[in-house]
Amino acid sequence: MKAVLLEFYKLRRKRVFLMIVLFLLVEISWAFLSVSMAMSRNPDKAGWEGIVVTIASMNGLFLPILSAVVVSRISDMEHTGNTWKLLMAASLPRSRIYAAKYACACLLMLLAMILLSIAIATFGLANGFAQPLPLSLLLRFVSGTMLANMAVIALQQWISSAVKNQAFGLGLGMVGGFIGMTADLFPEAVRRIFVWSYYTGLSCVTYKYENGTMEFVTRSVEPALPLAVVLMGGAVYLIGSIHMSRKEE
């Protein structure tokens, strides 16, 4: 716990929270504009499912990049100050430092998800959606997105910790954002290889076309999908942790 608090302390002047808010403002503005235009054309389709599935789709673009930025800021502190050996001299094993950085990044992205959920709730209540606030739907939305976030963070942290030039990690985040945005166009067998595809793959709301009209429907995610994300994320985290524990500065 002290190691995690230390990571947050080191971030106090990095303006990470400001970057998270700015990223979310862009995503939320884009999503709300899109949903508002759709509602103006089809007022009878206004509902929570539409805004949730729109945000889930845009998460595939924005959250991989945001995760890359957050992880890069956390990892760059040790590269810039060359403090890995200093931390180890304080009897902190690299595996513990690595775990603390991972926990710090996950908590920051959880904060982002809470802010997104508040924005969704505010938008729905302000527009007078007929249905009451679906807390269970929002909880499933946050859970699925955080599961994808944790796997993406594991990959980003490995790259950002192993490579001093943070442009590599940020570049990976941009590639991930492109894949996350276009993943639904890939064949399913190909799509499941990429961890960024699970932002929409784990979404509790999807859409289908009936008689040329888009319909939003809630769904239960197949248990195999969360299991696949956990296995992928866990494997990447372990590989990254072992790699950094054995890495010589």
N, C-alpha and C positions, 0 to 999 in steps of 0.2 A: 504493500500500500504506500509506503514511504517513497518507493522508487517511482510510482505513478504520480504522486504529488510533486515529486522533483521535476518530472517532465512538464507538468503544467506550470510549475514555477519558472522553468526556463523559457516557456512560451509567452511570458507575461508581456513582452515588448515586441512580439512577432506579428501582432495584429491578425492572428488566425481567426478569431471570432468575427472580426470585421469582414474578412474575406469570405467566410461562410455565409454571412448575412447578404453580402453583395451578390454572390453566386445564386443564392436562393431567391433574391429579389428579381433577378433576371428570369429565372425559371418560372417563378410564380406569375410574373407579369405576362410572360408568353402564354402560359397555360390558361390563365384566367381570361385573357383576350380571346384565345381560341374557343374556350367553352362559352364565353358570352356571345360570340358570333354564332355558334351553333345553336344556342338557346334562342337567339332572336329569329332564326330561321325555323326552328322547331320547338316552340314553347312547351309542347306536351312531353318533350324528351328531357326536360330539365330534371335533374336528380343527382344524387350523390355518386352513383356509378360512373357518370360521365366525367366528373372532375377527377375521381380517383384513377380511372384508366388513363386519362390524359397526363396526369402527373407521373404515373408509373412509366408511361412511354418516354416522357422527357427525362425521367431519372436515368434512363439508359444512356442519354447523352451527357447530362450534367454531372451526375454523381461520380462516374469514373474519373473525370477531370478534377472535381473537387477533392476526391479521395487522394489523388496524386499530389495535389497542392498541399493538403494537410500533412500527408506522410513526408513529403519533401521538406517541409518546414521543420518537422520534428527530427528528421534524420540529418538534415544539413548542419544542425548545431554541433554534432560530434565531428563531422568532417571539417567544418570551418575552424573550430577550436582545437581539433585533434585531441579530443578529450576521452577517447576510448580507453587509453592506457591509464589516464588519471582516474577514471571511474573504477577500473579494475583494481587500481592501487588502494581504493577505498573499500576493498573486499566486496565489490559488487561483480558477480560473474556476468559474462556477456549474455548468457541466456536470460538472466533476470532483467538486465537492461533492455534486451530485445523484447521481452514480454511486457515490460512497462511501457515502452514506446507503442507497442501494438494496442495495449489497453487504452492508452491516451488517445490514439487515433480513433479507436472504436467509440469511445465516449464522446468525442467531438462530433463524429458522424451521427451518433444517437441524438445528440442535441439538434443537429440539422433536421433529423427526421421528426423530432417533436415540434420544431418550428414549422415544418411543412404541414403536419397534422393540424396545428392551430390555424394555419392559413386556410387549409381546406374547410375546416369547421366554420371559420369566419365568413368565407365566401358563400358557403351554402346557407348559413343563417341570414346573411345580408340579402341574398336573393330569394329568400322565402321558399326554400324547397319544401314540398308538401310532406315528405317523410321526416320523422324526427332524426336527430343526429345519430348516425349508426356507429356507436362506439366499438362494437365488435368488428365491424368492417374496417375501421381505422386501425384497430389493434392488429388485425391480420395484415393490413397494408404495411404497417411499420415493421412487423415481425419479418415478413418476406423480404422487404427491402433491406433491412439490417443484416439478414443472413447473407444476401448478395454482397452488401457492403463489406462484411467481415472477410469474405473470401477475396474480394478485390484488394482490400487493405493488406492482407497477407502477401499477395503478389507484389504490390507496390512497395511494401516495406523491405522485402528481400532485395529488390532492384535498387531502391534508394539507399539502403544501408551498405550494399556491396559495391556500388559505383559512386565515386565521389562527385562526378559531374551530374548534378541533379536534372540536367536537360534530358537524360535518358529516361528517368522516372516520369517526368512530365510528358515526354513524348509517348511513353507507354500509356499514360492516362488519356491522351488525345486519341490514340489508336483505339483504346477501349471504349471511349465515347462514341466513336464512329461505328464500331461493331455493335455496341449496345443500342444505338439508334436504328441500325439496319438489321438487327439479328432476326427479327420475325420474317424477313424475306429469305432467309437461308432454309435449306432442308433441315428437318428436325434433328437428324443424326449429326449434321455438321454444327447446328446451332448449339447443341448441348456440350460441345467441346470447349466453347468460349465462356468463361465465367461471367463476362459482362452481359451475356444474353439472359441471365436469370433475373434481371431487374423486371422484365416483363414476364418471364417464365414463371416467377413466383407470385405474380400479381393475383389478387383475389377477385379482380374484375377483368373481363375481356370483352371483346366485341365480335359480332358476327353480322353478316348481311342477309336479310330476308326481304325478298321482293324489291331489291335495290335500295333498301333502307337499312342503315346501321342500327343495330340493337346492342345495348350494353347489358351484359349478364354477369351475375356473380357466379363463382365456381369454387370448387374445392380442389386444392392443388394436390396432385398425386404425391404420395409419400416418397416415391423414388427421387423426385426432384430436390426437395430439401436435403435428403440423404446424400445425393450427389454433390451438392454445394458444400456440405459439411466435410465430406471426404476430400474434395478438391482443395478447399481452404485449409483443412488440417494438414494435408500432405505438403502444401506449399509453405505453410508456416513452419513445420518441422524441418523441412529442407533448408529454409532460410535461417532458422535459428542455429542449426548445426553448422551451416556454412560460416555464419558470423562468429560462432564460438571457436572455430578452428582457424579463422582468418588471421593472418599476421599483418599488422599495420606497418 
